[in-house]
Amino acid sequence: MPTSRRGGGVTKRCECRGPDGKRLGASCPQLSKRNHGNHEIHQELPVDGDGNRRRFRRTGYEGSKEAQAALDRIRAILDLADGDEEAQRRVGDLLQVLMKSRGPIPEPVEVSRKLGVGVELEGKMTVAEWLDVWMASKKTRSTTNNGYRSHIKVHIKPRIGHLRLDRLNVGHLVEMFDAIAEESEAIEAENQARRDQEARCRWSKPGRPPAAVRAQLADERAKLAEMRPFRKTNGAATRQAIRRTLRAALNAAIARQLVTFNPAAHVEMTSGKRPKGLLWTDERVARWRETGEKPSPVMVWTPAQLGAFLDAAEGDRLYAFFHLVAHHGLRRGEGVGQGWADVSFEGKVIAVSKEIVVDGWTPVETEPKTDESASIVRIDRGTVEVLKAHRARQLVERDERLAAGKAWTETGKVFTQEDGTWLHPETVSETFRRIVAQADLPPINLRDLRHGAAALVKAGGGDLHDAKVKLRHSTIVLTSDTYMALFEEAEDELTEKAAAVVPRARKAPENQVPGPQP
C-alpha cells in the first residue's frame, strides 16, 4: 500500500501490461513479490508563478527505504520555505527542474544557504549574478559602493561575468587582468597619437598662416575630429583596486558557503606601489621650471615654501582651512565636514567625527571611513589662535548677512559658504590651486598639503611613528611606504645643517685633503 503525507507518498509500479497493451500498474499480480517492479515517489509542490498546481515524480528506486529517504529529503527542502510564498515558489521551481533533468536531489542545508541569500538554487549562478546580490547587501558608504560598481560594470562583468561562480579560477583572472593591461597600453597609444595630431593642428608662428597652410591645418583638424577622445588608462594601482573589489565579493561568497576558493587572493599581478613623497628641493624646482615635469605624483613643500603659501593665503576666507590642513594633516573631506562642536580651544584638540565627500558632484556627509580616521587631533597654540580669529570673522559675516536681510543657514560647520551652507569640497581645491599659481610656487595637490604635515613632524624631531599618529594611519606600513623617502631627504638636510653649525677658523679648499701644515 502506498504511504501518503502532505500530498505525496511512495508507491510501487512495474512495466507489466495486460492483453490490451495497457500498463497494469497497481493491479499487477506480481507486485507482491519483493523483487518485482520499482518504487516511485510523488510529492505535491507549491504552485508556480501563474498559480498552477504541480507535482514531483520520480521512479526507479529499487527499495522502499531508498524511495522514502528521497521523499524525506524533498519534504525537508519544502519545509525550508514554510510561510514564505516567494521562497516556496523558488523551491518548487528548483524541484521541478530537477524532476525534468533527473538531477540529484541536493542536501537541504545546501538549498538553505542559497535560499537565504536570494541566489539561484540549482547551482548555476554566474559571477555577474553574485555581484548583483553582493552589491545589494553592501552597507558601506555610497562613495565606496560607487567605486565597487564602477569596477564591476567597466571591468569585471564584461570579462568574467558570464562564468559560473563555482568554476571561476585563477586562470580566468590572469586573462582578465592581462586584457585590462593590454587595453590600457592601447589607450595610451591612442592618447599619444591624439596629442601628436593636436600638435600638427597648431600654427606656432606669429600672424595668420598662409592660405596653403590654412588648408593643411584644416585637413589635420578634420583628422583630429575623427580620432577617439582622450581616455583614462588603468595602471597597476587601478588593477590592484579592481582585484580588491573582486576579492571582497568572493570572500563574501565564501562566507555564505557558495564557494570554497577565492582566486582573486592568489592571482599574481604587477605591484601597484604607492608613489613616494619627495621634497621640492632647489634642484627639483629648477628642473620643473625648465621642463614642467614633476619628479613624483606626491610632492611636498619645504617649510619655507609652505610659509610662502600661507603668507599668500592669509587674506583668503579659507586661510584657516589651509593652515589647519597644512599643520595637522586633515583630509579635505574631514576639514570641510569639521563641526565647531568638536573643537576645543581650551583642550587644544579637535575630534574628527564627520566628513563631507563628493558623490558624483553632490556633497554628502558621512562618518570617517576607518576607526583610526575618526579620532582626536591635537593642535598647537598658533592653530588655536587662527581658528579663534576665523570663528570671530564667521560670526561677523553671519550678523552682517542677517542685518542686510539675507538668509543664513546654521550648519555648525567650521568652514562654510558665505550663507553658512556646506562648503563644496571642490571649492577648496579650486581656491588652493588659484593661490598656488598666484604665489608662483612649485605645484602640489591639496592632498599633498596633508602629506606636508608629515614633513613638519620630521622637522620637529619626530619619527615615522609620530607621523602615523599625526596622520591617523591604520598601519605604520602605509606611513613608511609613502614617507620613508621624504624622511630620508629631510634627514640629509638636517645632517648638512648640523654640520654647518660647527664654526671653523679656516675653510679648507675644495677637494684638498687635510694634512700637516708647513
C-alpha positions as CSV (number, residue, x, y, z in Angstrom):
1,M,0.0,0.0,0.0
2,P,1.3,3.5,-0.8
3,T,2.3,5.7,2.1
4,S,0.9,9.3,1.9
5,R,1.7,12.5,3.7
6,R,1.2,16.2,2.7
7,G,0.1,15.4,-0.9
8,G,2.7,12.8,-1.7
9,G,4.0,9.3,-0.9
10,V,5.8,6.2,-2.1
11,T,4.2,3.7,-4.5
12,K,5.3,0.6,-6.3
13,R,4.8,0.2,-10.0
14,C,6.0,-2.1,-12.8
15,E,6.1,-2.1,-16.6
16,C,3.8,-5.2,-17.0
17,R,1.0,-4.7,-19.5
18,G,-2.3,-6.6,-19.9
19,P,-3.8,-8.2,-23.1
20,D,-5.0,-4.8,-24.2
21,G,-1.4,-3.4,-24.1
22,K,-2.1,-1.0,-21.2
23,R,0.2,-0.9,-18.2
24,L,-1.2,-2.9,-15.3
25,G,0.1,-0.5,-12.6
26,A,-1.1,-1.3,-9.1
27,S,-3.3,-4.2,-10.4
28,C,-0.3,-6.3,-11.4
29,P,-0.5,-9.6,-9.5
30,Q,3.3,-9.8,-9.4
31,L,3.7,-6.6,-7.3
32,S,3.5,-8.5,-4.1
33,K,6.8,-10.1,-4.9
34,R,9.8,-8.3,-3.3
35,N,11.9,-8.1,-6.4
36,H,9.2,-7.2,-8.9
37,G,8.7,-3.6,-10.1
38,N,10.2,-0.3,-8.8
39,H,9.3,2.2,-6.2
40,E,8.1,5.6,-7.2
41,I,7.8,8.8,-5.2
42,H,5.4,11.7,-5.8
43,Q,5.0,14.9,-3.9
44,E,2.8,18.0,-4.3
45,L,4.8,21.1,-5.0
46,P,4.0,24.8,-4.3
47,V,2.1,26.4,-7.2
48,D,4.1,28.1,-9.9
49,G,4.2,31.8,-10.7
50,D,0.8,31.6,-12.6
51,G,-0.9,29.7,-9.7
52,N,-0.8,26.3,-11.5
53,R,-0.5,23.1,-9.4
54,R,2.5,20.8,-10.0
55,R,3.9,17.6,-8.6
56,F,7.3,16.0,-8.3
57,R,7.5,12.4,-9.6
58,R,10.5,10.1,-9.8
59,T,10.6,6.3,-10.3
60,G,13.4,3.7,-10.4
61,Y,14.0,3.2,-6.7
62,E,14.8,-0.5,-6.1
63,G,13.7,-0.5,-2.4
64,S,11.1,1.3,-0.3
65,K,13.7,2.6,2.1
66,E,15.7,4.3,-0.7
67,A,12.5,5.9,-2.1
68,Q,11.3,7.0,1.4
69,A,14.7,8.7,2.0
70,A,14.5,10.6,-1.3
71,L,10.9,11.7,-0.4
72,D,12.0,12.8,3.1
73,R,14.8,14.9,1.6
74,I,12.3,16.6,-0.8
75,R,9.9,17.3,2.1
76,A,12.8,18.7,4.2
77,I,13.6,21.1,1.3
78,L,9.9,22.2,1.1
79,D,10.0,22.8,4.9
80,L,12.7,25.4,4.4
81,A,10.3,27.8,2.7
82,D,7.4,27.4,5.1
83,G,5.4,30.6,5.3
84,D,7.3,32.5,2.6
85,E,5.4,32.5,-0.7
86,E,8.4,33.7,-2.8
87,A,10.7,31.1,-1.2
88,Q,8.1,28.4,-1.8
89,R,7.9,29.3,-5.4
90,R,11.6,29.2,-5.8
91,V,11.9,25.8,-4.1
92,G,9.1,24.5,-6.3
93,D,11.0,25.8,-9.4
94,L,14.1,24.0,-8.2
95,L,12.4,20.7,-7.7
96,Q,10.6,20.9,-11.0
97,V,13.8,21.4,-12.8
98,L,15.4,18.5,-11.0
99,M,12.5,16.3,-11.9
100,K,12.8,17.1,-15.6
101,S,16.6,16.8,-15.7
102,R,16.8,13.7,-13.4
103,G,19.4,15.7,-11.4
104,P,20.4,14.6,-7.9
105,I,18.3,15.9,-5.1
106,P,20.5,18.3,-3.0
107,E,21.0,18.3,0.7
108,P,18.5,20.6,2.4
109,V,21.4,22.6,4.1
110,E,22.8,23.4,0.7
111,V,19.4,24.7,-0.5
112,S,19.0,26.7,2.8
113,R,22.3,28.6,2.2
114,K,21.3,29.7,-1.2
115,L,17.7,30.4,-0.3
116,G,18.8,32.7,2.5
117,V,20.8,35.0,0.1
118,G,18.5,35.0,-2.8
119,V,20.7,33.2,-5.3
120,E,19.9,30.6,-7.9
121,L,19.1,27.3,-6.2
122,E,20.2,24.9,-9.0
123,G,23.9,25.9,-8.6
124,K,24.3,27.7,-11.9
125,M,24.7,31.2,-10.6
126,T,27.2,33.3,-12.6
127,V,29.8,35.8,-11.3
128,A,27.6,38.7,-12.6
129,E,24.6,37.4,-10.7
130,W,26.5,37.0,-7.4
131,L,28.0,40.5,-7.8
132,D,24.5,41.9,-8.1
133,V,23.5,40.1,-4.9
134,W,26.6,41.2,-3.1
135,M,26.2,44.9,-4.1
136,A,22.5,44.8,-3.0
137,S,23.7,43.8,0.5
138,K,26.6,46.3,0.9
139,K,26.2,48.7,3.8
140,T,29.3,50.7,3.1
141,R,29.1,54.4,2.3
142,S,27.9,55.4,-1.2
143,T,31.2,56.7,-2.4
144,T,32.8,53.4,-1.7
145,N,30.0,51.5,-3.3
146,N,30.2,53.7,-6.4
147,G,33.9,52.6,-6.7
148,Y,32.8,49.0,-6.5
149,R,30.1,49.5,-9.1
150,S,32.5,51.1,-11.5
151,H,34.9,48.2,-11.3
152,I,32.1,45.7,-11.7
153,K,30.4,47.5,-14.6
154,V,33.5,48.5,-16.6
155,H,35.9,45.7,-16.0
156,I,34.6,42.6,-14.2
157,K,31.2,41.9,-15.6
158,P,32.2,42.4,-19.3
159,R,35.1,39.9,-19.0
160,I,34.1,37.2,-16.4
161,G,30.5,38.0,-15.5
162,H,29.2,35.1,-17.7
163,L,31.3,32.5,-15.9
164,R,29.8,30.2,-13.3
165,L,30.7,31.4,-9.8
166,D,31.7,28.0,-8.6
167,R,34.0,27.4,-11.6
168,L,35.9,30.7,-11.5
169,N,39.7,30.1,-11.2
170,V,43.0,31.9,-11.2
171,G,43.5,31.4,-14.9
172,H,40.3,33.4,-15.7
173,L,41.6,36.3,-13.6
174,V,45.0,36.2,-15.2
175,E,43.4,36.5,-18.6
176,M,41.1,39.4,-17.3
177,F,44.0,41.4,-15.9
178,D,46.2,40.8,-18.9
179,A,43.3,42.1,-21.1
180,I,42.9,45.2,-18.9
181,A,46.7,45.9,-19.1
182,E,46.7,45.4,-22.9
183,E,43.7,47.7,-23.3
184,S,45.4,50.3,-21.2
185,E,48.5,50.2,-23.4
186,A,46.2,50.7,-26.5
187,I,44.5,53.6,-24.8
188,E,47.9,55.2,-24.0
189,A,49.0,54.8,-27.7
190,E,45.7,56.4,-28.8
191,N,46.1,59.2,-26.4
192,Q,49.7,59.9,-27.6
193,A,48.5,59.7,-31.2
194,R,45.9,62.4,-30.4
195,R,48.5,64.6,-28.7
196,D,50.7,64.3,-31.8
197,Q,47.8,65.1,-34.0
198,E,46.8,68.2,-31.9
199,A,50.4,69.4,-32.3
200,R,50.0,69.2,-36.1
201,C,46.9,71.3,-35.9
202,R,48.7,74.3,-34.3
203,W,50.3,77.3,-36.1
204,S,53.2,78.3,-33.9
205,K,54.5,81.3,-35.9
206,P,53.2,84.8,-35.3
207,G,50.5,86.1,-37.6
208,R,47.9,84.4,-39.7
209,P,49.2,81.3,-41.6
210,P,49.3,81.4,-45.4
211,A,46.4,80.0,-47.4
212,A,48.1,76.8,-48.2
213,V,49.0,76.2,-44.6
214,R,45.4,77.0,-43.5
215,A,44.1,74.3,-45.9
216,Q,46.6,71.9,-44.5
217,L,45.7,72.8,-40.9
218,A,42.0,72.3,-41.8
219,D,42.8,68.8,-43.0
220,E,44.7,68.0,-39.9
221,R,41.8,69.2,-37.7
222,A,39.4,67.1,-39.7
223,K,41.6,64.1,-38.9
224,L,41.7,65.1,-35.3
225,A,37.9,65.2,-35.2
226,E,37.7,61.6,-36.3
227,M,40.0,60.4,-33.6
228,R,38.8,59.0,-30.3
229,P,38.8,61.4,-27.3
230,F,41.4,61.1,-24.6
231,R,40.6,58.2,-22.3
232,K,41.8,57.3,-18.8
233,T,44.4,54.5,-18.7
234,N,44.2,51.7,-16.0
235,G,47.6,51.4,-14.4
236,A,48.9,48.9,-11.9
237,A,47.3,50.7,-9.0
238,T,43.9,50.6,-10.7
239,R,44.2,46.9,-11.4
240,Q,45.0,46.3,-7.8
241,A,41.9,48.2,-6.8
242,I,39.8,46.1,-9.2
243,R,41.3,42.9,-7.6
244,R,40.4,44.2,-4.1
245,T,36.8,44.7,-5.2
246,L,36.6,41.1,-6.6
247,R,38.4,39.6,-3.7
248,A,35.9,41.2,-1.3
249,A,33.0,39.9,-3.3
250,L,34.4,36.4,-3.4
251,N,35.2,36.4,0.3
252,A,31.5,37.2,0.9
253,A,30.6,34.3,-1.3
254,I,32.8,32.0,0.8
255,A,31.2,33.4,4.0
256,R,27.8,32.4,2.5
257,Q,29.3,28.9,1.7
258,L,28.6,29.3,-2.0
259,V,32.2,28.7,-3.0
260,T,35.3,27.5,-1.1
261,F,38.1,29.1,-3.0
262,N,38.9,32.8,-3.8
263,P,41.1,33.0,-6.9
264,A,41.4,36.8,-6.5
265,A,43.6,36.2,-3.4
266,H,46.0,34.1,-5.4
267,V,46.4,35.8,-8.8
268,E,49.8,37.3,-9.3
269,M,49.9,40.9,-10.5
270,T,52.3,43.8,-11.0
271,S,52.5,45.7,-7.8
272,G,50.6,49.0,-7.7
273,K,53.0,50.7,-5.3
274,R,52.2,53.9,-3.6
275,P,54.1,56.9,-5.0
276,K,56.9,58.2,-2.8
277,G,56.7,61.6,-1.3
278,L,59.6,63.9,-2.3
279,L,60.7,67.3,-1.2
280,W,60.7,70.3,-3.6
281,T,64.4,70.9,-3.3
282,D,66.0,73.8,-5.1
283,E,67.4,71.4,-7.8
284,R,63.9,69.9,-8.4
285,V,62.3,73.3,-8.6
286,A,64.9,74.5,-11.1
287,R,64.3,71.3,-13.2
288,W,60.5,71.8,-13.0
289,R,60.7,75.4,-14.2
290,E,62.8,74.2,-17.1
291,T,60.7,71.2,-18.2
292,G,57.4,71.5,-16.4
293,E,57.7,67.9,-15.1
294,K,57.0,66.8,-11.5
295,P,59.6,64.3,-10.1
296,S,56.8,62.4,-8.4
297,P,53.0,62.3,-8.2
298,V,53.4,63.1,-4.4
299,M,55.5,66.3,-4.0
300,V,55.9,68.1,-0.6
301,W,56.9,71.7,0.0
302,T,59.7,72.6,2.3
303,P,58.8,74.6,5.4
304,A,59.9,77.8,3.7
305,Q,57.7,77.0,0.7
306,L,54.8,76.2,2.9
307,G,55.3,79.5,4.8
308,A,55.2,81.4,1.4
309,F,51.9,79.7,0.6
310,L,50.3,80.5,3.9
311,D,51.5,84.1,3.6
312,A,49.8,84.3,0.2
313,A,46.6,82.6,1.5
314,E,46.3,84.7,4.7
315,G,43.9,87.2,3.1
316,D,41.5,84.5,1.8
317,R,38.4,83.5,3.8
318,L,39.6,79.8,3.7
319,Y,43.0,80.7,5.1
320,A,42.2,78.9,8.4
321,F,41.3,75.7,6.4
322,F,44.7,75.6,4.7
323,H,46.5,76.4,8.0
324,L,44.7,73.5,9.7
325,V,45.4,71.0,7.0
326,A,49.0,72.0,6.5
327,H,49.9,71.8,10.2
328,H,47.7,68.9,11.3
329,G,47.1,66.7,8.2
330,L,43.3,66.6,7.9
331,R,41.9,65.2,4.7
332,R,39.9,67.5,2.5
333,G,36.6,65.9,3.4
334,E,37.4,65.9,7.1
335,G,38.3,69.6,7.1
336,V,35.1,70.6,5.2
337,G,33.0,68.4,7.5
338,Q,34.6,69.6,10.7
339,G,32.0,71.0,13.2
340,W,32.5,73.7,15.8
341,A,31.0,71.3,18.4
342,D,34.1,69.1,18.0
343,V,36.6,71.9,18.5
344,S,38.0,72.6,22.0
345,F,40.1,75.7,22.2
346,E,41.0,75.1,25.9
347,G,41.9,71.5,25.3
348,K,43.7,72.3,22.0
349,V,42.1,69.4,20.3
350,I,39.6,68.7,17.6
351,A,37.6,65.5,17.2
352,V,37.3,64.2,13.6
353,S,33.8,62.7,13.6
354,K,32.3,63.7,10.2
355,E,33.5,64.4,6.7
356,I,31.8,65.8,3.6
357,V,32.8,63.9,0.4
358,V,31.6,64.2,-3.2
359,D,29.2,61.5,-4.6
360,G,29.5,62.3,-8.3
361,W,29.2,66.1,-7.8
362,T,26.8,66.1,-4.8
363,P,28.4,66.7,-1.4
364,V,27.3,64.1,1.2
365,E,28.1,63.9,4.9
366,T,29.3,60.6,6.2
367,E,31.4,59.2,9.0
368,P,35.2,58.8,8.5
369,K,36.0,55.6,6.7
370,T,38.1,54.0,9.4
371,D,38.2,54.0,13.2
372,E,41.7,55.4,13.0
373,S,40.5,58.4,11.0
374,A,37.7,59.1,13.5
375,S,39.9,60.2,16.4
376,I,41.3,63.2,18.3
377,V,43.8,65.6,16.7
378,R,45.9,67.7,18.9
379,I,46.6,71.2,17.7
380,D,49.1,73.9,18.6
381,R,48.6,77.3,20.1
382,G,49.1,79.0,16.8
383,T,46.3,77.0,15.2
384,V,44.0,77.7,18.1
385,E,44.5,81.4,17.5
386,V,43.9,81.0,13.8
387,L,40.6,79.1,14.4
388,K,39.5,81.7,17.0
389,A,40.1,84.5,14.5
390,H,38.2,82.5,11.9
391,R,35.3,82.0,14.2
392,A,35.1,85.7,15.0
393,R,35.0,86.6,11.3
394,Q,32.4,83.9,10.7
395,L,30.1,85.4,13.4
396,V,30.6,88.9,11.9
397,E,29.8,87.6,8.5
398,R,26.6,85.9,9.8
399,D,25.5,89.1,11.7
400,E,26.1,91.3,8.7
401,R,24.2,89.0,6.4
402,L,21.2,88.8,8.7
403,A,21.3,92.6,9.2
404,A,21.1,93.0,5.4
405,G,18.0,90.8,5.3
406,K,19.8,87.9,3.7
407,A,19.5,84.2,4.7
408,W,22.0,82.4,6.8
409,T,21.9,78.6,7.3
410,E,23.4,77.5,10.6
411,T,25.1,74.2,9.8
412,G,27.5,74.3,12.7
413,K,30.4,73.7,10.4
414,V,33.8,75.4,10.9
415,F,34.2,76.2,7.2
416,T,31.1,77.2,5.2
417,Q,30.0,79.2,2.2
418,E,29.1,82.9,2.5
419,D,25.5,81.9,3.5
420,G,26.5,79.4,6.1
421,T,25.7,76.3,4.0
422,W,28.1,73.4,3.4
423,L,31.3,74.2,1.6
424,H,31.7,72.1,-1.5
425,P,35.0,70.1,-1.3
426,E,36.0,71.1,-4.8
427,T,35.7,74.8,-3.9
428,V,38.5,74.3,-1.5
429,S,40.7,72.6,-4.2
430,E,40.0,75.3,-6.7
431,T,40.9,78.0,-4.2
432,F,44.1,76.2,-3.3
433,R,45.2,75.9,-7.0
434,R,44.5,79.6,-7.5
435,I,46.6,80.7,-4.6
436,V,49.5,78.3,-5.6
437,A,49.5,79.8,-9.1
438,Q,49.5,83.4,-7.8
439,A,52.3,82.7,-5.4
440,D,54.4,81.1,-8.2
441,L,55.2,78.1,-6.1
442,P,56.1,74.6,-7.4
443,P,52.9,72.6,-7.8
444,I,51.4,70.3,-5.3
445,N,47.9,68.9,-4.9
446,L,45.7,69.8,-1.9
447,R,46.2,66.3,-0.6
448,D,50.0,66.9,-0.7
449,L,49.4,69.7,1.8
450,R,48.3,66.9,4.2
451,H,51.5,65.0,3.2
452,G,53.4,68.1,4.1
453,A,52.3,67.7,7.7
454,A,54.5,64.5,7.8
455,A,57.4,66.7,6.8
456,L,56.7,69.1,9.7
457,V,56.7,66.1,12.1
458,K,60.2,65.2,10.9
459,A,61.3,68.9,11.1
460,G,60.0,69.0,14.7
461,G,62.2,65.9,15.6
462,G,59.5,63.2,15.2
463,D,59.8,59.8,13.6
464,L,57.6,57.6,11.3
465,H,55.5,56.5,14.3
466,D,54.8,60.1,15.2
467,A,53.8,60.8,11.6
468,K,51.5,57.7,11.7
469,V,49.8,59.1,14.8
470,K,49.5,62.6,13.4
471,L,48.0,61.4,10.1
472,R,45.9,58.7,11.7
473,H,47.0,55.9,9.5
474,S,45.8,52.4,10.2
475,T,49.3,50.9,10.0
476,I,52.8,52.2,10.0
477,V,53.4,50.3,6.8
478,L,51.2,52.8,5.0
479,T,53.2,55.7,6.5
480,S,56.5,54.1,5.7
481,D,55.6,53.3,2.1
482,T,54.7,57.0,1.4
483,Y,57.0,59.0,3.6
484,M,60.3,57.0,4.1
485,A,62.0,58.7,1.1
486,L,60.7,62.1,2.4
487,F,62.1,61.4,5.9
488,E,65.4,60.3,4.5
489,E,65.7,63.5,2.4
490,A,64.8,65.6,5.5
491,E,67.4,63.7,7.5
492,D,70.1,64.5,4.9
493,E,69.1,68.2,5.0
494,L,69.2,68.2,8.9
495,T,72.6,66.4,8.8
496,E,74.1,69.1,6.5
497,K,72.7,71.9,8.6
498,A,74.0,70.3,11.8
499,A,77.5,70.0,10.3
500,A,77.4,73.6,9.1
501,V,76.7,74.8,12.7
502,V,80.3,73.9,13.8
503,P,82.5,77.1,13.5
504,R,85.9,76.8,11.8
505,A,88.7,79.3,11.8
506,R,89.7,78.4,8.2
507,K,87.9,76.6,5.5
508,A,90.0,74.0,3.6
509,P,89.9,74.4,-0.2
510,E,87.5,72.1,-2.0
511,N,88.9,68.6,-2.8
512,Q,92.1,69.3,-0.6
513,V,92.9,66.5,1.8
514,P,93.6,67.9,5.2
515,G,97.2,67.2,6.4
516,P,100.2,68.6,8.2
517,Q,100.8,72.3,7.5
518,P,104.2,73.8,7.0
